[in-house]
Amino acid sequence: MDENKLTEFLLDQNVDFKERENSVTLLCPKCSCWKLDIRKDEFNFICYKCSESDNIRGPNCSKILSEI
């Protein structure tokens, strides 16, 4: 998946997101805060609010996108 496909996918699924130069920011399905970032180039994801307690981060965004 290239970076354009990620934003196209989110638009097709009617998911609200904020696009930045290198990432997109989404509402985290765990903590409901706008702290979930997905890198456009590597598709790594992290929620900056709950990453410490719930380990919401990883190398592949497919799992977290399926929860959204």
C-alpha positions in Angstrom: 0.0 0.0 0.0 1.4 3.4 -0.9 0.8 6.5 1.0 -2.0 7.7 -1.4 -3.8 4.3 -1.0 -3.9 4.9 2.8 -5.7 8.2 2.4 -8.0 6.8 -0.3 -8.9 3.9 1.9 -9.7 6.2 4.8 -11.9 8.4 2.6 -13.7 5.4 1.1 -14.5 4.1 4.6 -15.7 7.6 5.8 -13.1 7.7 8.5 -12.3 11.2 9.8 -8.6 11.9 9.8 -6.1 14.8 9.8 -3.5 14.6 7.1 0.0 15.7 7.7 3.0 15.6 5.5 4.3 12.2 6.7 1.4 10.8 8.6 -2.3 10.7 9.2 -3.9 11.3 12.6 -7.0 9.4 13.6 -9.3 8.9 16.6 -7.9 6.0 18.6 -10.4 3.2 19.0 -9.0 2.4 22.5 -8.8 5.8 24.2 -11.0 7.9 21.8 -8.4 10.7 21.5 -7.0 12.2 18.4 -3.6 10.7 19.1 -3.3 7.7 16.8 -0.7 8.4 14.1 0.0 6.2 11.1 3.1 6.9 9.1 2.4 7.1 5.4 5.7 5.7 4.2 6.2 2.7 6.6 2.6 2.2 7.9 3.8 2.1 11.5 1.2 3.3 14.0 1.2 4.6 17.5 -1.3 6.2 19.8 0.6 8.8 21.8 -1.9 8.7 24.7 -2.2 5.0 25.3 1.0 3.5 23.9 2.6 3.3 27.3 -0.2 1.5 29.1 -1.9 -0.5 26.3 1.0 -0.8 23.9 -1.0 0.7 21.0 1.8 0.7 18.5 3.1 -1.6 15.9 4.7 -2.2 12.5 1.5 -2.8 10.5 -1.5 -0.6 10.6 -3.9 -3.3 9.2 -5.0 -4.5 12.6 -5.7 -1.1 14.1 -7.5 0.0 10.9 -9.8 -3.1 11.2 -10.8 -1.9 14.7 -11.8 1.5 13.3 
